[in-house]
Amino acid sequence: MRIADAIEVINSLLAELAKSGMTYPGRYKPVRVHAIRNGAFVEQLGSVSKNSTSWTFFSELHDVGYQTADAWLVAHRDDLGVRPSFDVEAELVDKVLKVPVPSKPAT
């Protein structure tokens, strides 16, 4: 949760500075997190795949990975360098740590 908090603090601070018209010459920049994933493929693997060293299995992982990345780029290329495509608070804090995420005011 510390990383999610740090991302939120940095992004909030930089957004407030930008709203007030101030420039920040420091080393911090907005953190834009992205995640490329294929849940449907991972779900079909099962626990046996964790021990598999089969070349066929690795080739399939490679091919599916490329297909997933290509599809992600089609959907999110315009997000790169502009906005995150992954909500750290909702995806990690709420789902993984089971901590409710407070609703954010619209910006």
N, C-alpha and C positions, 0 to 999 in steps of 0.2 A: 504494500500500500504506500510505502514511502516514495517510490518512483512515481506512482500516479499522482500523489500529492505534489511532488516537485514539478511535474509537468504542468499541473493545473496552476500552481503558483506562478511559474514563469510565464505561461501563456496569459494569465489574467493580468499580471503586472505589465507585460508588453502591450496588451490590448488597451489598458488604461492610459499608458503613455501615448499610444497612437491616437486615442480619442481626444486627448488634451492637446494634441499637436506637437508634443515634445518628441524629439528624436533621441534615440538611445544608441550611443556609439560603442557600447560595451560588447562583450563577447557572447552574450546570450541572444539567441534567436528563437522565434516560436518553434515549439516542438510539434511536428506533424507526424503522427504515427499511422502506419499503414500495415495491413495484414493480408497476406495472400494465403487463402486456405481453401480446401476442398473437403468439407465435412462429409459429403456423401461417399466419397472414395475412402476416407479414413474409417468411417463406420463399417464398411464392408470388409475391412481387413481382418478385424478380430485380433485377439491376443497372440495367436500363433505367429503372426507376421513379425513380432518383436524379436524372435529368435531366428528368422529366416536369413540365410546368406546366399540364397539362390540368385544366380545371374539373371534369370528370367524375372524374378521379383524386383531386383534393382533396376532392370531395364523398364519394367512397368512403372515403377516409382518415377524414374526419369521422364518418361513420356507423359505421364499424367501431370507431373510437375510443370513441364513446358506448356502443356495445354491449359493448365490452370493459370499460369502466369500470363499467357497470351490473352486469355479471356479477361483477366483482371486488368491488364493494360488497356484493353478496349473500353472497359467500363470506367476506369479511374485515371487514365493518362492526364486528363485536365486537372486532376486534384494535386498532382505532384508539384511540390514547391508552393502550393497555394493554400490547401486545407487538408486536414487529416481525413482518411477514409475509415478510420478505426477509432471508436470512442472508448478510450482507456477506462474511463469511469464506469460506463455501462457494461462493457465486455469483461473487464477484469475484476474491478472492485465489487460490483454487484453480483456477478455470476460466479466468480471463483471464490471470493472471500465471503460471500453471502452478507455483504454490508449494503443496506439500501442506499441508493444514490439519490440525494435530494434533487428536486427538479431545479433546473437552471432558468433564470429569467431570459427572455428572448433578447438577443442583441441586434 
